[in-house]
Amino acid sequence: MIRLEFKPNESVDKAMRRFKKICDREGLTRDMRKHTYYEKPSERNKRKNREAEKERAKAIRVAEKKKYKARKARAKSIKIMTGSRTATAASAPASAPAPAAAP
C-alpha cells in the first residue's frame, strides 16, 4: 500500500507528482494498465512470444556489436604493433627481379 504524507508548505500539485512517481516506481501504473482489459491466454502467449523474440534480437545485436568492437580493437593493436615495419616492407624493392615480357 502506498502512503503519501504532505510535507510542510507542499502544494497539492507537488504531492500529486510525488505520488505518481512512487506509483511508477512500484509498478502500480503498469499493473493497472495490464489488468484494464481481459487478455485471453492465447493472446498472452503471443505477446510473451513477441517480447521474447524482441529480447533475443536485442541480445544478438549486442553480441554482434561487442564482436565488431573486439575485432576493431584487435586490428588497431596489430596495426600499432607492426607500426613502421609495414611502411618499410611496402617501399623495399623485391628480392627477385620481375620476369621480362615475351616478344
VEXDREN-2710 file (C-alpha; in Angstrom, 1 decimal):
% VEXDREN-2710
k/r/px/py/pz
1/MET/0.0/0.0/0.0
2/ILE/1.3/3.4/-1.0
3/ARG/1.2/6.1/1.6
4/LEU/1.9/9.8/1.0
5/GLU/2.3/12.4/3.7
6/PHE/2.3/16.0/2.8
7/LYS/5.5/17.9/3.6
8/PRO/5.2/21.3/5.3
9/ASN/4.2/24.0/2.8
10/GLU/3.9/21.5/0.0
11/SER/1.4/22.2/-2.8
12/VAL/-1.1/19.6/-3.9
13/ASP/0.4/19.6/-7.4
14/LYS/3.9/18.7/-6.0
15/ALA/2.3/16.0/-3.8
16/MET/0.5/14.5/-6.8
17/ARG/3.7/14.5/-8.8
18/ARG/5.5/12.6/-5.9
19/PHE/2.5/10.2/-5.7
20/LYS/2.7/9.4/-9.4
21/LYS/6.4/8.9/-9.3
22/ILE/6.0/6.5/-6.4
23/CYS/3.3/4.6/-8.3
24/ASP/5.5/4.3/-11.3
25/ARG/8.4/3.1/-9.2
26/GLU/6.2/0.4/-7.6
27/GLY/4.8/-0.7/-10.9
28/LEU/1.3/0.1/-9.9
29/THR/0.5/2.1/-13.1
30/ARG/1.9/-0.7/-15.3
31/ASP/-0.1/-3.3/-13.4
32/MET/-3.3/-1.3/-13.7
33/ARG/-2.9/-0.9/-17.5
34/LYS/-2.2/-4.6/-17.8
35/HIS/-5.4/-5.5/-16.0
36/THR/-7.7/-2.9/-17.6
37/TYR/-8.9/-5.5/-20.2
38/TYR/-9.1/-9.2/-20.1
39/GLU/-6.4/-10.9/-22.1
40/LYS/-7.1/-14.3/-23.4
41/PRO/-4.5/-17.0/-22.6
42/SER/-3.7/-17.4/-26.3
43/GLU/-3.2/-13.6/-26.7
44/ARG/-1.0/-13.6/-23.6
45/ASN/1.2/-16.4/-25.0
46/LYS/1.5/-14.5/-28.4
47/ARG/2.5/-11.3/-26.5
48/LYS/5.1/-13.2/-24.4
49/ASN/6.5/-14.8/-27.5
50/ARG/6.8/-11.4/-29.3
51/GLU/8.6/-10.0/-26.2
52/ALA/10.9/-13.0/-26.0
53/GLU/11.7/-12.6/-29.7
54/LYS/12.5/-8.9/-29.2
55/GLU/14.8/-9.8/-26.3
56/ARG/16.6/-12.4/-28.4
57/ALA/17.1/-10.0/-31.3
58/LYS/18.5/-7.4/-28.9
59/ALA/20.9/-9.9/-27.4
60/ILE/22.1/-10.8/-30.9
61/ARG/22.6/-7.1/-31.8
62/VAL/24.5/-6.5/-28.6
63/ALA/26.7/-9.6/-29.2
64/GLU/27.4/-8.5/-32.8
65/LYS/28.3/-5.0/-31.6
66/LYS/30.7/-6.5/-29.0
67/LYS/32.3/-8.8/-31.6
68/TYR/32.7/-5.8/-34.0
69/LYS/34.3/-3.7/-31.3
70/ALA/36.7/-6.5/-30.3
71/ARG/37.7/-7.1/-33.9
72/LYS/38.3/-3.4/-34.4
73/ALA/40.4/-3.2/-31.3
74/ARG/42.4/-6.3/-32.3
75/ALA/43.1/-4.8/-35.8
76/LYS/44.1/-1.5/-34.1
77/SER/46.5/-3.3/-31.8
78/ILE/48.0/-5.3/-34.6
79/LYS/48.5/-2.0/-36.6
80/ILE/50.2/-0.4/-33.6
81/MET/52.5/-3.5/-33.1
82/THR/53.6/-3.7/-36.7
83/GLY/53.9/0.1/-36.9
84/SER/56.8/1.2/-39.2
85/ARG/57.6/-2.3/-40.4
86/THR/54.5/-2.2/-42.7
87/ALA/55.7/1.1/-44.3
88/THR/59.3/-0.2/-44.9
89/ALA/58.1/-3.5/-46.3
90/ALA/55.9/-1.8/-48.9
91/SER/58.7/0.5/-50.1
92/ALA/61.5/-2.1/-50.1
93/PRO/62.5/-3.4/-53.5
94/ALA/61.5/-7.0/-54.3
95/SER/64.4/-9.5/-53.9
96/ALA/63.6/-11.4/-57.2
97/PRO/63.5/-9.3/-60.4
98/ALA/60.3/-9.3/-62.4
99/PRO/60.3/-11.6/-65.5
100/ALA/60.8/-9.9/-68.8
101/ALA/57.9/-9.6/-71.2
102/ALA/58.0/-12.1/-74.1
103/PRO/58.1/-10.6/-77.6
END
